[in-house]
Amino acid sequence: MTNRTETAPTHTVVTSSGPVAYRRFGPTGGTPVVFFQRFRGTMDHWDPAFVDVIAAEHDVILFDNIGVGRSGGVSPDTFGGMASTAVDFLRALGIEQIDAVGWSIGGFVAQLVALDEPGFVRRLLVLGSGPGGQNGAPGPEPKSIEVMVKPENDDEDFLYLFFGQHEDGRRRGSESLRRLESRLTPDAPQVGPETIQAQLHAIGAWGEDEGSAWERLEELDIPVLVANGAHDVMVHAEHSFKMAQRLADATTVIYSDAGHGFLFQHPEEFGATALRFLTA
């Protein structure tokens, strides 16, 4: 099978905010599925075991937003700004509608794309994420904040942040980390300090009602799949429940044995769930 996550070539398109690097693979035709990445993540950080399940049946786009990884420009310091640069990128490719998969802060960005560009998002997947604002859900574990802002993270950091302390979760997490190594070579571009600070600023603002999606969720009349692990130390799973209470058409999935990286801990199982949602 060619053009999988591990081997798809990298392309660049010029937008008004700067050049954007992306990879596009899978069957052509239909609505493309666009993946919005986590804090400090690049398109190299998507687990191929999950993405390839989607790419077997759908046109898939992975990209580094402005200021991230292989892309140029200066990252916006709000998620609304990041949503705008993402739309500029997709418009530059001539795309008129997408299905959006947003993980972690990528879920924040994807929600705002759907809200700010009515009709542009056909179906929305919000994974390990939440609506922001003062919604009453618990905040992150204090240790998680310390770990996520370390200058460099090692395997133990990622296992804690994404896969928890259960033995099976750690085992599956280690397998996921090894799958990333084909793309995460020593010379692979990472997220620089200025972009990290911009993302942290955006995270801080997301917790306030103004600029978040929380007060606007009722505007979303599209199907939304909200999913998380029950033991997410960064975005408490209660955020998913809060979203389901306000959304007009939501399906909610919680994995009792997983955390923030549930989609990589159960790539085939959740990939199949995502496929059913996308094709329903």
C-alpha positions in Angstrom: 0.0 0.0 0.0 1.5 3.3 -1.1 1.1 6.9 0.3 0.5 5.8 3.9 1.1 8.0 6.9 4.7 6.9 7.1 5.6 7.4 3.5 3.4 10.1 2.0 5.4 12.9 0.4 5.4 16.4 1.9 4.1 19.3 -0.2 3.9 23.0 0.4 1.3 25.6 -0.5 1.7 29.4 -0.1 -1.0 31.2 1.8 -1.4 34.8 2.9 0.2 33.9 6.3 3.1 32.0 4.9 4.0 28.6 3.4 2.1 25.6 4.8 3.5 22.1 4.7 1.1 19.2 4.3 0.6 15.6 3.2 -2.4 14.3 1.3 -3.1 10.6 0.7 -5.8 8.0 0.5 -8.6 7.6 -2.1 -9.4 10.7 -4.1 -12.9 12.1 -4.2 -15.4 12.8 -1.5 -15.0 15.0 1.5 -11.3 15.2 2.7 -10.6 14.4 6.3 -8.4 17.0 7.8 -6.4 16.3 11.0 -5.7 19.2 13.5 -2.8 18.4 15.8 -2.1 18.7 19.6 0.0 21.1 21.6 3.6 21.0 20.4 2.6 18.4 17.8 3.5 18.4 14.1 2.1 16.2 11.3 4.9 13.7 12.2 3.2 13.1 15.5 0.1 11.3 14.1 0.2 7.6 14.9 0.0 5.8 11.5 -1.9 2.9 13.0 -4.9 5.3 13.6 -4.5 7.5 10.5 -4.1 4.7 8.1 -7.5 3.2 9.2 -9.1 6.5 8.0 -6.9 6.8 4.9 -7.9 3.3 3.7 -11.4 4.8 2.9 -11.0 8.6 2.8 -8.9 11.3 1.4 -6.7 12.4 4.3 -4.8 15.7 4.9 -2.2 16.2 7.6 -0.7 19.6 7.9 1.5 21.9 10.0 -0.3 25.1 10.7 1.4 28.4 10.4 4.6 28.6 12.6 4.5 24.9 13.3 7.1 22.2 12.1 7.8 22.5 8.4 5.5 25.5 7.8 6.7 29.1 7.8 5.2 32.3 9.2 4.4 33.3 12.8 1.9 31.3 14.7 -1.2 33.2 15.9 -1.6 33.3 19.7 -5.3 32.6 19.7 -7.2 29.5 18.6 -9.4 31.7 16.5 -6.3 32.9 14.7 -5.1 29.3 14.2 -8.6 28.4 12.8 -8.3 31.3 10.3 -4.9 30.3 9.1 -6.1 26.7 8.7 -9.0 27.8 6.6 -6.7 29.9 4.5 -4.5 26.8 3.9 -7.5 24.7 2.9 -8.9 27.4 0.6 -5.5 27.6 -1.1 -5.9 23.9 -2.0 -9.3 24.7 -3.5 -11.2 22.8 -0.8 -14.8 23.8 -0.2 -15.8 21.4 2.6 -14.0 19.1 5.1 -14.5 16.5 7.8 -12.4 17.7 10.7 -10.5 15.5 13.2 -9.2 17.7 16.1 -7.1 16.2 18.9 -6.4 18.1 22.1 -5.8 21.8 21.1 -6.5 20.7 17.6 -10.0 20.1 18.8 -10.3 23.7 20.0 -9.1 24.9 16.5 -11.5 22.5 14.7 -14.5 23.7 16.7 -13.8 27.3 15.8 -13.3 26.4 12.1 -16.8 24.8 12.2 -18.3 27.8 14.1 -16.6 30.6 12.2 -17.1 29.0 8.7 -20.7 27.7 8.6 -21.1 24.9 6.1 -17.3 24.4 5.7 -17.2 21.4 8.2 -19.5 18.5 7.3 -18.7 16.3 10.3 -16.6 17.1 13.3 -14.6 14.8 15.6 -13.4 16.4 18.9 -10.9 14.0 20.6 -9.3 14.5 24.0 -10.5 18.0 23.9 -13.3 20.3 25.1 -15.3 23.5 24.5 -13.3 25.9 26.8 -14.9 28.6 28.8 -16.2 28.3 32.3 -18.1 25.1 31.8 -17.7 23.5 35.2 -15.4 20.6 34.3 -12.3 19.9 36.3 -9.0 21.4 35.2 -5.8 19.5 34.3 -3.7 17.7 36.9 -1.0 20.2 38.1 1.7 17.7 37.2 0.5 17.5 33.6 1.2 21.2 33.2 4.7 20.9 34.5 5.4 18.0 32.2 3.9 19.4 29.0 6.0 22.6 29.2 9.3 20.9 29.8 11.9 22.0 27.1 12.2 18.4 26.0 9.9 15.4 26.7 11.0 11.8 26.9 9.1 8.6 26.7 8.1 8.6 30.3 6.6 12.1 29.9 4.5 11.0 26.9 3.4 7.8 28.6 2.2 9.9 31.6 0.5 12.6 29.5 -1.2 10.3 27.0 -1.4 6.8 28.3 -1.6 6.9 32.1 -0.2 4.5 34.6 -2.1 1.3 33.8 0.2 -1.4 32.6 -1.6 -2.2 29.4 -2.0 1.5 28.5 1.8 2.0 29.0 2.5 -1.0 26.9 0.3 0.2 24.1 1.6 3.7 24.5 5.2 2.5 24.1 4.1 0.7 20.9 2.6 3.9 19.6 5.7 5.9 20.3 7.8 3.4 18.4 5.5 3.7 15.4 6.2 7.5 15.3 9.9 7.0 14.9 9.9 6.5 11.1 8.9 10.2 10.7 10.4 11.6 13.9 14.0 11.5 12.7 16.6 13.6 14.5 16.5 16.3 11.8 12.6 16.4 11.7 11.4 20.0 12.4 9.9 20.5 15.8 7.8 23.3 17.4 9.9 26.3 18.3 9.8 28.3 21.6 7.9 31.2 20.0 5.1 28.9 18.7 5.0 27.1 22.1 4.5 30.4 23.8 1.8 31.4 21.3 0.0 28.1 21.9 0.2 28.5 25.7 -1.2 32.0 25.4 -4.1 30.6 23.4 -4.7 27.8 26.0 -4.9 30.5 28.7 -7.5 32.5 26.8 -9.5 29.3 25.9 -10.4 28.9 29.5 -12.3 32.2 29.5 -15.8 32.3 27.9 -14.9 35.0 25.4 -13.1 33.4 22.5 -14.0 29.8 23.5 -16.6 27.5 21.9 -18.5 26.9 25.1 -21.1 29.7 24.7 -21.5 28.9 21.0 -21.9 25.1 20.9 -25.7 25.4 20.2 -24.8 27.0 16.9 -23.3 23.7 15.7 -26.0 21.8 13.8 -23.7 19.3 12.2 -23.0 15.7 13.6 -20.2 15.8 16.2 -18.3 12.8 17.6 -16.8 13.6 21.0 -14.4 11.1 22.5 -11.8 10.8 25.2 -10.2 8.5 27.7 -11.7 8.4 31.2 -8.2 9.1 32.7 -7.1 12.1 30.7 -4.8 14.2 32.9 -4.8 17.2 30.7 -8.4 17.6 29.4 -10.7 16.0 31.9 -13.2 13.6 30.3 -16.1 15.6 31.8 -15.5 18.2 29.1 -16.8 15.7 26.7 -20.0 15.2 28.7 -20.4 19.0 28.9 -20.2 19.2 25.2 -22.7 16.4 24.7 -25.2 18.3 26.8 -25.2 21.3 24.6 -24.6 20.0 21.1 -27.7 19.3 18.9 -26.3 16.1 17.3 -23.5 14.5 19.4 -22.2 11.0 19.9 -19.9 10.5 22.9 -17.4 7.7 23.4 -15.3 7.3 26.5 -12.6 4.6 26.9 -12.5 3.5 30.6 -8.9 2.2 30.3 -7.3 5.1 28.5 -6.3 8.8 28.7 -5.5 11.6 26.4 -4.0 9.4 23.7 -6.9 6.9 23.6 -7.0 7.1 19.8 -3.4 5.8 19.7 -3.9 3.2 22.4 -6.9 1.8 20.5 -6.1 2.8 16.9 -8.0 0.0 15.1 -11.0 0.1 17.4 -11.4 3.8 17.5 -10.5 4.1 13.8 -13.4 1.8 13.0 -15.7 4.0 15.2 -14.5 7.1 13.4 -15.1 5.5 10.0 -18.7 4.6 10.9 -19.3 8.2 12.0 -17.8 9.6 8.9 -19.7 7.4 6.6 -23.1 7.3 8.4 
